[in-house]
Amino acid sequence: MAYRIFLVDDDKFLLDLYAVKFKNAGHEVETYNSGDELLTALRKADLKAPDAVLLDVIMPGTDGFETLAAVRKDKLAPSTKFIMLSNQGQDADIEKARSLGAAGYIVKASAIPSEVLAETARIVEGTGTPPA
């Protein structure tokens, strides 16, 4: 099944890498370089909400946690699954993501792109593992 996926990361190389991986698997992909760009897009009345947003934690400006908190506070994309995709894998970060309503947490350094793709599909389909 094809999904609508938004990728948010300030690392252009990784953003492009994941975008190609998801597009080659048949998914519709939009990319954003910051949390602020994502929030602007989600606030547009005519935007078709994504099935999932993969959100980096460490970004300049509004970081991933602040972005997710703003999404929840403003009730943006309520049916969208938010998945943190970060090199930050400390328990405190995972707990913070869970408390903000993240549906998943993937540590970039521990997952190759095909695993990120597979875990995203599992989370969207409701068979993924929630953050611990």
N, C-alpha and C positions, 0 to 999 in steps of 0.2 A: 504494500500500500504506500502511496506517495503522501508525504507530509509537507506542510509549509513550515520552514525552519528559519528562524532569525539567529544570526551569529553575531556576538558582540565581543570585540577584542581590540585592543590598541596595537597589537602586533600584526602588522599587515601580512607578513609571511604566513603566520598560523591561520589568520582569517581566510586568506586565499586557499591554503591547503585544505582546511575543513570545508570551505565552500565547494571546491572541486569534488571532494569526496562525497558530499551529500548530493550534489547535482548529478554526478555520475551514477548514483544509486536511484535517480529518478525523482528526487525531492525538489521542491521549489525553495529557493534560498534567497534571503536578503541579508546583507552584511552591514554592520554599523561599527564605527571606530571608537565609540564611547557610549557610556551609559546615557549621557545627555541626548545623543542622537537617537538612541532607542526610545527614550521617553517622549521626545518630540514626535517620532513616528507613531507611537502607540496612542498619542493624544489626538491624532487626526480622526475625524468622525467617519471618514469613508474607508479607513484601513480595515482590510480583512485580517482578523487576528490570526497569529501563527498557532500551529499546534504545539510548538516548543520554541523556547529561547535558550540558547547556550550562552551563558554570561560569564565573562572573565571576572575575577574578583579585583585584582590589582590593576587599576587604570587611572590615568590622570583625571582630575576633575571629579565627577561623581563615580565612585567605585561601584563594583558589582553589588555589594551589600546595600549601599545607599540607593542604588537603582532599584533593586528588588523591594526595598522598604517603600520607596515612592510609588512603585507599581501597585503594591498592596494598599497603601494609604488612599491612593486616588482611584482604586478599583478598576485599573486598566487590565484589559485582556484576562478576565477572570477565569476563563476555561483553559488558558495556556499553561503548559507545564514549563516551569523555569528550572533549568539545570545549571548549576555552577560548574564551570570548566576552568580550573585554576591550577597553578603550581603550588598553591598554598594548601597543604593537606593536614594541618594540625587539627586535633580534635575540637578545639575551640572554634575554628573556622567552620568546620562541618556542622557543629551544634548551632552556630549563629545562622547558617544557611537554613537549617531545618526550622529554627524558630521563626524565620521570615517566610516560611512556606515553600522553600525550594523542594522540588520533586526528586531531585537527585544531585549528586556531587561527584564529579569526575576529576581526578588529579591528572593533569596533562602528562606529567613525567612518567606516570604509571600506565598509560593507556595509549596504544597506537590508534591512528585515525579510524581504522575499521572497527575497533572496540568502542570508540566514542559513538560511531554511527550505530552500532548494534545496541548499545546501552540506551541511546536516545530513542530508538524505535521501541525498546522494551518499556521505557518510561511512558512514552506517548500511548502505548497500547495498554498500559496499566499493569504490566508484568515485571517492571523494573524494581530495583531495591531502593527504598527511600534512604536518605542519608541517616547514618547511625546516630 
